[in-house]
Each structure stands twice: as C-alpha cells, then as structure tokens.
Amino acid sequence: MSRTLSATACIVAATVLAAPVRADERTITCESRNFRYSYCRADTDNRVTLSRQRSNTRCQLWNNWGYDKRGVWVDRGCAADFRVGHRGGGGDAAIAGAAVAGIAIAAAIAANKNHHTDTVPSWAVGTFQGYDEAERTNVELTVYPGGSVSGLADGSSFSGAWEDGRLQAGRKRFRVERSGNGFVATEESGRGYRIYFSRAGGGY
C-alpha cells in the first residue's frame, strides 16, 4: 500500500469512527403533486419504510415510490410519511463503527485505483419516452438521482438501474449516450438496436 493511500485510509477510518455511525430515525413526508415525480432529500442510510399513506393512490415500493441513500422519491400520485434511518443508539455502535471503518478503507483503496462515481448525470434524471422497435411498444422510463429506474412498456411496469453510463431496464442492458433533450440507448446483447428517448413534458 502506498504512503498516500495508507494515509488516506487512516484519515477515512478515523473520521468514520469519530462520526455518528447511524442516521437517527425520523419521519419525512414526500408527495407526488399532480401525479408528477418528486424527490425528497434525507439521510436514509438506505433504510426506509412507509409509515402512513396520505394519498388515495396506493403507494407501491419500486413502482411509484422508492429510495436511495440520499432520499425518497414518489411518483404518479403517491403521497406518504416515511421513516428513514435507524432507531438511534445501541450498544453495538463501536462494532458497527469498526465495520464501517473497514468498508471506508476498502472504498479508499478502490477510489485510489478508479475514480468511480455512482451519480447519475443531471441530463439523465427525469422521465423520458421512446419507442422500442424490437418489441414494437412505447416505453416510458424514469431515472432517479440515486440510480434506480422504473418504467412502463406495453402497460407493464419494470424496474432497473443506471450505472457507469449503462442502463439496466428489465432484462435488457443498454449503453447510453446523451442526445438532444434525451439520450440514445443501444442494446448490448449483440443485436445492438437503438431506442431514442426524449424528455417527457419538460421533465424533471
């Protein structure tokens, strides 16, 4: 391990151990007004549960609501109260801190080798529409800031993910390039057909 990497790992470990290990549990309200997508920022620690539905529209996880470590999203009329984070305290904080520190060191090593980020570019966040010629169906796709993806094709819903400039949509994987007010998705299974997506109605 290089001297710089060793120092980085030590600094990261010390910082994590000194900082609170868990995000305290709290409740936030997130609402899809006029059936539009909304993203409510919160430190979720990747732990979210729906505690109270406020909308007449039924809220279904990964269909019209979901979350990532940065917040909670809702869409298509879902409105609800969500519990985010952990219940505070606990005697296992030191053990958890050591585990998190180990993860942080591993992350520092990985970052030293490859400056990777899982952030979705702003031009790719929002709702887009396209036509899948291979399946002969219209596709509506929503890409969320944390990288989760939901969509509708031929009346059926699907989920997926955005990572490293690639889009996993249902069973298919695409290479993505920005184009105009949307993007071009090139299928990677060998057929290599393209779907042109345009931002829907002004979008996000």
N, C-alpha and C positions, 0 to 999 in steps of 0.2 A: 504494500500500500504506500502511495506517495506521501510525502510530508504534508503537501497541501490537502490531499484527500483525508489524511488522518486528522488533521486539524479541523477540517470541515465537519467530519463525523463527530468529533468530540464536542464541537460547539453545538451541533444539532442535538446531540444526546443531552447535553447539559441544559439546553433551552427547553427541550421537551419535558425533562424531569422537573424543571423548576416551574413549568406552566401547569395550569389545571389539566388533569388528564381527561376529564369528561365535560361535555357541554351539559349544563344543568337542564333538566327537562322543563319545558314551558309550553304554553298553548298559543298558537297563532291562528288567525282567520285568513283564509285565502278564497277569493271569489272570482268566478268567471262571469263578468258582466256582459250582457248582450251576447252570450254564448261565445265570447272571444277568449283567447288564450291569455292567461295571467301567470306571472312568476313572482312568488313571494319569497324574498331572501331571508334566510335564517341559518344559523349554525345547527344543522340537523344531526351531525355525527353519524349520518346515514342510518338514523333510527327515527321513523315517522309512523304514527298510527292515526287513523281518522277517529276522532273522539265524538264529534257531533255533526251530523249533516244539516245544512241550513237551506239547501235548495230543494225544489220539487224534483229536479232531475237527479236520478240516482248516481252517486259518485262511485266509480269502479276503478280500483287500482290498475295503473298502466293502460287504462282505456281513456278516461277523461280526468285522471289525476295521477300524480307520481312525484318523485322527489330525487334529489341528489344531495351531495354533502353541502351544497351552497344554498339550498332552499327547496320550496314546494311549488309545483305547478298545477294549475287546474285549467280545464278547457270544456267547451261545449256545455255550458250551463251548470257545472258542478260548483258548489259553494259549501264550505265546511270549516269546522275547527279541527286543527291538527295538533297532536302532541309531538314535539320534536325534542331530540336529545335524550339523555339518560336521566333517570332519577338520581339525584346528587349524592355525593359522599361515598361511603362504603369502605370497609377495611382493606379491600384489595387494591387500593389506589397505588401503593408502591409497586406491587407486582405488575399491575397494568401499566404503570409508568415505565418500568423496565422493558416490558414487551413493546410498548410504543417507541421507546428509545431505540430498541433493536431494529424495528421497522424503519425508523428515521435514518439510521446509519445505512441500512441497505438501500434506502432511497437515495441517500447522498452518493453512494457508490454508483448506483445506476445513472444518476444525473451527471456524474463525472464522465461516464462513458458515452452518454447520449442525452443531449438536452431536449428531452421529450416533454410535451405538454398535452394534456387531455382537453384543453379549452377548445370549444367549438368556435370558429371564426364568426364574427358578428354577421357577415353576409349570409351565413348558412343557417342562422337561427330564425325560426318562424314557420309559417305554413306555406306549402308550395303545392302546385298542381301540375300533373303531367299525364301523358298517355303512354301506356305500356303496349307497344305494338305486338310483342311476342305473346302477351296474354290477352290482347285486344280489350283492354279495360282502362278506364280512367283511374288515376291514382292521386290521392291527397295525402300529403306527407307533412308531419310537424316535427321539427328538430328543436330540442330544448337545450338551454345553455350548458347543462351538465353532460350532454352527450346522449341522453335517451331519445328514442324516436318512436312515434306512434303514427299509424296511418290507416287509411281505408282504401280498399281495392275491390271493385265489384260488390260493394255493400258489406264486405267482411273486414273486420279490424285486424291489424297486425302490429307487432312491436319490433324494435330493433335498436341499433346503437350506431353512433358516429365515433370513429376513432382513427387518428392518423390519416385524415383525408379520405377515408373509406367509409362506406355506408353499408351496414348490415340491415336489410329490410326483409323480415320474414326469413325465408330460406335462401334468399339471394344476397350476394355481396357485390358492391359496385365501387369502382374508382370514381372520385368526384372532382370536377373542375368547375370553377366559377364561370358563369356565362350570363351576361346581361344582368337582369334583376333576379336571376336564379342560378341554376347550375345544371351541368350535364352529368348524368350518372351512367358510366359504362360498365356493363355487366362483365364479371371476371371469370365465368365458368368455362370460357372457351368460345362461346358464340359471339361475345363482345358487342351485343346490340346496345343501343343508347336510348335513354329516356331523358327528354328535355323538361326540366322543372322550372316553372315561373312562379314568382311570389304571388300568393293569393290575396286579392283585395287590399293591397297596401301593406299587409302583413304585420310583422312584429315590430 
